[in-house]
Amino acid sequence: MTTFVPEKMLLLAGGGDYPLQLARGMRRAGVKFISVQGCYGATDRSIRRLCDEYVSFRLGEFEKSIRWLQSTGIKHVIMAGQLNPIALFTAHFDPLSRGILASLPVKNAHTIYGAWIHEIEKAGLEVLPASCFMDEHIPGAGILTRRAPEAREMDDIGFGHRAGLAVCDLDIGQTILVKEGMVLAVEAFEGTNHAIKRGAKLGGRGAVMVKVAKNGHDMRFDIPVVGRTTIKMLHRYGVTALAYQANRLVMLQQDDVIRDADRFGIAIVGLETGLEPAPLRPTVGA
């Protein structure tokens, strides 16, 4: 496979810092024109300073979204950023969005985003992995913090990773909290932060958190992500270690994340799994 950098890119931007860092990564890689489609009420307005073109639609206006994407003439798209899961229960959906949701017997990030991507690609665009151009934010294997996980924490991490892979195979969630061999919480539709709260309130101080992507995970959407907010949540609720799969997770503001973790005494470790790393550039050919 041969890697390449498109001259022009479309970015479907949700909330949080991820879309901003991705836009910066595109520029560093040599993308000359960045067109951003934001989500009304979610996307950070400062991304306008990083792109050449910006529009915004409401969640659920999928027909307008696709028409605009087609109108740009740009063929390569990346999706990045957060959307509040509760919005899927409160948004006003257009007929296309309602039809997509009604057709899904199981509704989770994998099925919903997968169906949306299918519609985008039917319109003649190519959706690239959300890890592309995020070179500086995808850590490898090893201990990142001054404190290494203790023996008990490593036992829980190993169990948590095995359990997390099984859960992720069912497309339930990517986060699992474990303490002394007991599963305290599995991420559901509410997202990582609420899973941390549930697990830590049940088990008290000393739980570990493991972030997992299944073997063959579709990196075009829902790639595991942690950032400074994650570390602050772990500290607030007494979670003492974080483990992730090496080269398969986006760590936003990595230097700050490690600095905060060191300050709070939280151990961070990347697990070598032998699974396919998240791609850093689009590829073409066999």
Backbone hydrogen bonds, N-H to C=O, Kabsch-Sander energy under -0.5 kcal/mol:
donor,donor_aa,acceptor,acceptor_aa,energy
2,T,284,V,-2.5
4,F,282,P,-1.7
9,M,33,F,-2.5
10,L,76,H,-2.6
11,L,35,S,-2.6
12,L,78,I,-3.0
13,A,11,L,-0.8
13,A,37,Q,-2.2
14,G,12,L,-0.5
14,G,80,A,-2.9
15,G,82,Q,-3.5
21,Q,17,D,-2.3
22,L,18,Y,-2.6
23,A,19,P,-2.4
24,R,20,L,-2.1
25,G,21,Q,-2.3
26,M,22,L,-2.4
27,R,23,A,-2.0
28,R,24,R,-2.4
29,A,25,G,-1.9
30,G,26,M,-0.9
30,G,27,R,-1.0
31,V,26,M,-2.5
32,K,7,E,-1.5
33,F,7,E,-1.7
35,S,9,M,-2.8
35,S,33,F,-0.5
36,V,34,I,-0.5
36,V,53,E,-3.0
37,Q,11,L,-2.7
38,G,36,V,-0.6
38,G,55,V,-3.3
39,C,13,A,-0.7
40,Y,38,G,-0.5
40,Y,57,F,-2.7
42,A,39,C,-2.6
43,T,39,C,-2.1
47,I,44,D,-1.8
48,R,45,R,-1.9
49,R,46,S,-1.5
50,L,47,I,-1.6
51,C,47,I,-0.6
51,C,48,R,-0.6
52,D,34,I,-2.7
53,E,34,I,-1.3
55,V,36,V,-2.1
57,F,38,G,-2.0
61,E,58,R,-2.3
62,F,60,G,-1.4
65,S,61,E,-2.0
66,I,62,F,-2.5
67,R,63,E,-2.3
68,W,64,K,-2.4
69,L,65,S,-2.4
70,Q,66,I,-2.5
71,S,67,R,-1.9
72,T,68,W,-1.1
72,T,69,L,-0.7
73,G,69,L,-0.5
73,G,70,Q,-1.1
77,V,126,E,-2.9
78,I,10,L,-1.9
79,M,220,R,-0.5
80,A,12,L,-2.5
82,Q,15,G,-2.2
87,A,84,N,-1.8
88,L,85,P,-1.5
89,F,86,I,-2.0
90,T,86,I,-0.7
90,T,87,A,-0.6
91,A,87,A,-2.8
93,F,91,A,-0.8
94,D,60,G,-2.6
98,R,94,D,-2.7
99,G,95,P,-2.4
100,I,96,L,-2.3
101,L,97,S,-2.5
102,A,98,R,-2.5
103,S,99,G,-1.3
104,L,101,L,-1.2
108,N,106,V,-0.6
112,I,108,N,-2.9
113,Y,109,A,-2.0
114,G,109,A,-0.5
114,G,110,H,-1.5
115,A,111,T,-2.1
116,W,112,I,-2.1
117,I,113,Y,-2.7
118,H,114,G,-2.0
119,E,115,A,-1.8
120,I,116,W,-2.2
121,E,117,I,-2.8
122,K,118,H,-1.9
123,A,119,E,-1.1
124,G,121,E,-1.6
125,L,120,I,-1.4
126,E,75,K,-3.4
127,V,125,L,-0.5
128,L,77,V,-3.5
128,L,126,E,-0.6
130,A,219,M,-3.1
132,C,129,P,-1.5
133,F,280,L,-2.6
134,M,131,S,-1.9
137,H,134,M,-2.3
138,I,135,D,-0.9
142,G,270,G,-2.4
144,L,142,G,-0.5
144,L,268,I,-2.2
145,T,268,I,-0.9
148,A,146,R,-0.5
154,M,150,E,-2.7
155,D,151,A,-2.1
156,D,152,R,-2.2
157,I,153,E,-2.6
158,G,154,M,-2.6
159,F,155,D,-2.2
160,G,156,D,-3.1
161,H,157,I,-2.6
162,R,158,G,-1.8
163,A,159,F,-2.8
164,G,160,G,-2.9
165,L,161,H,-2.2
166,A,162,R,-1.5
167,V,163,A,-2.4
168,C,164,G,-3.0
169,D,165,L,-1.9
170,L,166,A,-0.6
170,L,167,V,-1.1
171,D,168,C,-1.9
172,I,167,V,-1.4
176,I,210,V,-1.8
177,L,185,A,-2.5
178,V,208,V,-2.2
179,K,182,M,-2.2
182,M,179,K,-1.6
184,L,177,L,-2.9
184,L,182,M,-0.6
185,A,177,L,-1.3
187,E,175,T,-2.9
191,G,188,A,-1.2
195,A,191,G,-1.5
196,I,192,T,-2.4
197,K,193,N,-2.0
198,R,194,H,-2.4
199,G,195,A,-2.6
200,A,196,I,-2.6
201,K,197,K,-2.2
202,L,198,R,-1.5
203,G,199,G,-2.5
204,G,200,A,-2.5
206,G,238,G,-2.9
207,A,204,G,-0.7
208,V,178,V,-2.9
209,M,241,A,-2.5
210,V,176,I,-2.4
211,K,243,A,-2.5
212,V,174,Q,-2.7
217,H,214,K,-2.0
219,M,217,H,-1.0
221,F,218,D,-1.4
226,V,250,V,-2.4
231,I,227,G,-1.7
232,K,228,R,-2.4
233,M,229,T,-2.1
234,L,230,T,-2.4
235,H,231,I,-2.5
236,R,232,K,-2.5
237,Y,233,M,-2.0
238,G,235,H,-1.1
239,V,234,L,-2.5
240,T,207,A,-2.1
241,A,207,A,-0.8
242,L,267,A,-2.9
243,A,209,M,-2.6
244,Y,269,V,-1.8
246,A,271,L,-2.9
247,N,139,P,-3.1
248,R,245,Q,-1.8
250,V,224,P,-2.8
251,M,137,H,-3.9
251,M,249,L,-0.6
252,L,226,V,-2.3
252,L,250,V,-0.7
254,Q,251,M,-0.6
257,V,253,Q,-2.6
258,I,254,Q,-2.5
259,R,255,D,-2.2
260,D,256,D,-2.8
261,A,257,V,-2.6
262,D,258,I,-2.5
263,R,259,R,-2.0
264,F,260,D,-2.0
265,G,261,A,-1.0
266,I,261,A,-2.6
267,A,240,T,-2.2
269,V,242,L,-2.2
270,G,142,G,-2.9
271,L,244,Y,-3.4
273,T,271,L,-0.7
278,A,247,N,-3.2
284,V,2,T,-2.3
